[in-house]
Amino acid sequence: MDKSMLLNRYAAGERDFNGISLHSLNLSDIDLSGANLSGADLSGANLNRTNLSGCDLSRANLTDADLNNANLSGANLSETNLIGADLIHANMEAINLSRADLRSASLVLVNLARANMSEAELSGTDLSGANLFHANLTATNLYEAEITGADLTGAIISETEMSAEKSQTGLSHKWVTWAGQKTS
């Protein structure tokens, strides 16, 4: 599906785009709030400044996607692949990132207040200056993550794997591939 077809269907009131392939499309500066994009392939897509608030992006593939300045507040990104994604200055307030894979993603200056990031894979992620106020980081892997200047006020960080200097829990994680299939 191309951008114009997507926008026409969205304008006509359609919101269910489950499993759609939007690989490498330029979808910047558009409003897709409330859409069901679960299982969608958005890898390499340009979603810069896109409104994705309240969207269901669970089990979607957002590998290497550009989500800089995007609005993802209240969205469901559980079990989503965000490896290498750019989310600089994105609004991710009250987002569900449980069991999401964000390895090597850039979340600099991101608003993750009240986010559910339980069991997320954040190793090698840059969270510099991120707002993690009251975020749930239970059983999250933050090994080699950059958290300089991040606001962790009220964050739940029990059983979180931080670095070699911190104690590691040895939890067994199961992550999700871009196709939404569990791997160990």
C-alpha positions in Angstrom: 0.0 0.0 0.0 1.3 3.5 -0.8 0.9 6.7 1.3 -2.0 8.2 -0.6 -4.1 5.0 -0.5 -3.4 4.7 3.3 -4.4 8.4 3.8 -7.6 8.0 1.7 -8.7 4.9 3.6 -7.9 6.6 6.9 -9.9 9.8 5.9 -12.8 7.6 4.9 -12.9 6.3 8.5 -11.0 3.1 8.2 -8.7 2.4 11.2 -7.9 -1.3 10.9 -4.6 -1.7 9.1 -3.5 -4.9 10.9 -0.5 -6.6 9.2 -0.1 -3.9 6.5 3.2 -3.4 4.8 4.4 0.2 4.8 8.1 -0.6 4.6 10.4 2.4 4.0 7.5 4.7 3.2 7.6 8.5 3.9 4.7 8.9 6.4 6.1 12.0 8.1 3.8 14.8 9.3 0.5 12.9 9.1 -2.2 11.9 11.6 -2.9 8.2 12.1 -4.1 8.5 15.7 -6.1 5.6 16.9 -5.3 3.3 14.0 -4.7 -0.4 14.4 -1.3 -1.1 12.9 -0.7 -4.3 14.9 1.7 -6.6 13.1 2.4 -4.0 10.5 5.8 -3.7 8.7 7.0 -0.1 9.2 10.7 -1.0 9.1 12.7 1.9 7.7 9.6 4.1 7.5 9.9 7.9 8.0 7.4 8.7 10.7 9.0 11.9 11.8 6.4 14.2 13.5 3.6 11.7 12.8 0.7 11.5 15.2 0.4 7.9 16.3 -1.3 8.6 19.7 -3.6 5.8 20.8 -2.5 3.5 18.0 -2.1 -0.3 18.4 1.4 -1.1 17.1 1.7 -4.3 19.0 4.0 -6.9 17.4 4.8 -4.4 14.6 8.2 -4.1 12.9 9.7 -0.6 13.3 13.3 -1.6 12.8 15.4 1.4 11.8 12.2 3.6 11.6 12.5 7.4 12.0 10.1 8.4 14.8 11.8 11.6 15.8 9.3 14.1 17.3 6.4 11.6 16.8 3.4 11.5 19.1 3.0 8.0 20.5 1.2 8.9 23.7 -1.0 6.2 25.0 0.0 3.8 22.1 0.4 0.1 22.5 3.8 -1.0 21.3 4.0 -4.3 23.3 6.2 -6.9 21.7 7.2 -4.5 19.0 10.6 -4.6 17.2 12.2 -1.1 17.4 15.8 -2.2 17.0 17.9 0.8 15.8 14.8 3.1 15.6 15.3 6.9 16.1 12.8 8.3 18.6 14.6 11.5 19.6 12.2 13.9 21.3 9.2 11.7 20.8 6.2 11.9 23.1 5.7 8.4 24.5 3.8 9.3 27.6 1.8 6.4 29.1 2.9 4.1 26.2 2.9 0.3 26.5 6.4 -1.0 25.6 6.2 -4.3 27.5 8.4 -7.0 26.0 9.4 -4.6 23.2 12.9 -4.8 21.6 14.6 -1.4 21.5 18.2 -2.6 21.3 20.5 0.3 20.0 17.5 2.6 19.6 17.9 6.4 20.2 15.5 7.7 22.8 17.3 11.0 23.6 15.0 13.5 25.3 12.0 11.2 25.0 9.0 11.6 27.2 8.3 8.2 28.7 6.4 9.4 31.8 4.2 6.6 33.2 5.3 4.2 30.4 5.0 0.5 30.9 8.4 -0.8 29.8 8.3 -4.1 31.8 10.5 -6.9 30.3 11.6 -4.6 27.5 15.0 -5.1 25.9 16.9 -1.8 26.1 20.5 -2.9 25.9 22.6 -0.4 24.1 19.8 2.1 24.0 20.5 5.9 24.4 18.0 7.3 27.0 20.0 10.5 27.6 17.8 13.2 29.1 14.7 11.0 28.8 11.8 11.6 31.1 11.1 8.2 32.9 8.9 9.7 35.6 6.9 6.9 37.2 7.9 4.5 34.3 7.6 0.8 35.0 11.0 -0.8 34.2 10.4 -4.1 36.0 12.6 -6.9 34.6 13.9 -4.5 31.8 17.3 -5.1 30.4 19.3 -1.8 30.4 22.7 -3.3 30.0 25.0 -0.8 28.4 22.2 1.7 28.0 23.0 5.4 28.3 20.9 7.0 31.0 22.9 10.2 31.6 20.5 13.0 32.6 17.4 10.8 32.6 14.7 11.5 35.1 14.0 8.3 37.0 11.8 9.9 39.7 9.3 7.4 40.9 10.4 4.8 38.3 9.9 1.2 39.2 13.2 -0.4 38.6 13.1 -3.7 40.5 14.8 -6.7 38.8 16.2 -4.4 36.1 19.5 -5.5 34.5 21.7 -2.4 34.3 25.4 -3.0 33.7 28.3 -5.1 34.7 28.7 -3.0 37.8 25.1 -3.5 38.9 23.7 -6.9 39.9 22.1 -8.8 37.1 19.0 -10.9 37.7 19.8 -13.6 35.1 16.2 -13.5 34.0 15.3 -15.5 30.9 13.9 -13.1 28.3 11.7 -14.0 25.3 11.7 -11.4 22.6 9.6 -11.1 19.5 10.8 -11.1 16.0 9.5 -8.5 13.5 6.9 -11.1 12.3 5.6 -11.3 15.9 6.9 -14.8 16.6 8.5 -15.5 20.0 12.1 -16.4 20.2 14.3 -17.2 23.1 
